[in-house]
């Protein structure tokens, strides 16, 4: 009974850590028009603050990976969350787009430790064959963010100001920091042999990258995952600018579409009991490519309105809910050491690719849905191509660790 209680506690804490960056992204989306009005600019320019957050997340993965292996999971986690708290308060003091973009980068640089630590600790606490299910459970907890954050953010922006949203993020970061300090068990023991010098760090990353299993599912998963980031950056423009829905209605649409992503991840929990992660990822990615090109053709022909657009996004996000946890589990399956560095490189690649793709939403200053959907279709097609080519180089069977391990307090 105690072991089961410890497992549940760990999953909930890891889930809370996983929500740090999603809350930081989703909470202020309904305030785009309000921020743009205060700064005298357009929502498309404000969307660059989403892309800068993605870039900070990607770089943060590389920064914290070796630190988590060298010093253990907790000390780097505390430092990163403290940076997140201070940067969140700084965002509330922004006076223009440039300062907001820079502070959002700093906010991401701190907050990114929460996700890479959570990913690494999945492998600390749970065996390989259980990882995909644990990732899916984390997505279920993480799903509270897109379900509640936009609606909550719209309420804060309407009743108070957009600045209050960032103060709320600072409070959330502080609460998670306290909970992690008090209740998160210590499973991983620091490895003093992990070097923090640039040369050995790069050598470790190159060693990780040589694993065909890792680079195939990391890059295929990254281009697949880019669809989610493009959607997040472009959805305020699509729904509030193109379709002219209110911030409150946008929050409802965002929550509805999040149900698809969460539902796909939870369906994956049951599917992994009957099918391998390789088969599930391949099938879901193929569906994602087909749906995205149908979506693109519909937009190009002018056949899609608000409701049909919501339906297409719903289908795409459902595919991502299955693709993402299986890609993560498969990418990390071959490692028993340097897991922190491997998870850091995994996160950096996924978020870096997605950040570059999503930046097109703001850089092109688009007021048309077609370029956004074209970005989604293009990244999905690249993901399928990488999977097709990369699987030819995977010759070893995927390892299975049958020992669940014990949680050490």
C-alpha angles and dihedrals in degrees: 000000000000092000091051091048090051091050092051091047092051092049092051093048092047088049091052090051090049090056096059098088097033090055090048089053102039103038097069100038095097088054094061094105092045093050091045090051093050092048094042095238141100132278088243090062091048088054087069086073087062091051092047088053089053091051091050090050091052094050091044090060090061093044097051101036097079091037091056091051095045102041102023128253102287108056096052088042092057093047093050094047090051090054089049092053094050094045091049090056088047092054089059088059095052116131101188144013095268095055091045092051092050095046091047087055090053091045090054093045088060099036095048090076089071094062099041090047090049092050092048092048092053086066091042094057106027137049123250097255090053096047097089091053092048091050088051091051089050089053089053090056090040087053090075086076101062091035096054108014101073093044091045091045092051090051092050093047092048099043097036126002137288089256089065089063091066093047087054089052089053090053092048090051091051092050093051090048091055094046092049091049094049105036113018110109121226111238102151121068116214116256110218089189090071106102122219094199114114094240098056091039091055089044090054092049091049089050089053092047092055091069106099091207090055100046094042097053095033095056096035089049091046095056090043091049091050088078089068093052093046088051093049093049094042103038096083089053095044098048106027100033105029100030094028098225119161122255089252092051090046089055090053093049091048091051092048093051090047088061088066094053092046092044091052091051092050093046085054090060089064096037093056088063090064105024135042121252089243093059094043094050093047093049096045092047091051089052090049092054094048094047094046092053091047087051091050093050091048093052092045091052092047093238100127127086131178097289096044089048090054090050092052092049089048091056094045095050090049089059090050090053088063099036100052104055092044093048090051094048094047094047093054098036095097098056131091096161134031086034091147091055091044093050090046092053090045092053094042092052095045096046095037093055090044092048092053091048095047093048087072088071092064101029094056091045088218124190091180127083094216098080091047093053090043089057090052094049092046096051092046091052091050090051092054091048091052091050092049093050098037097052089065089066096050105096103152122077116252108264120240122206107206095186113092092194128212128275110241116207 
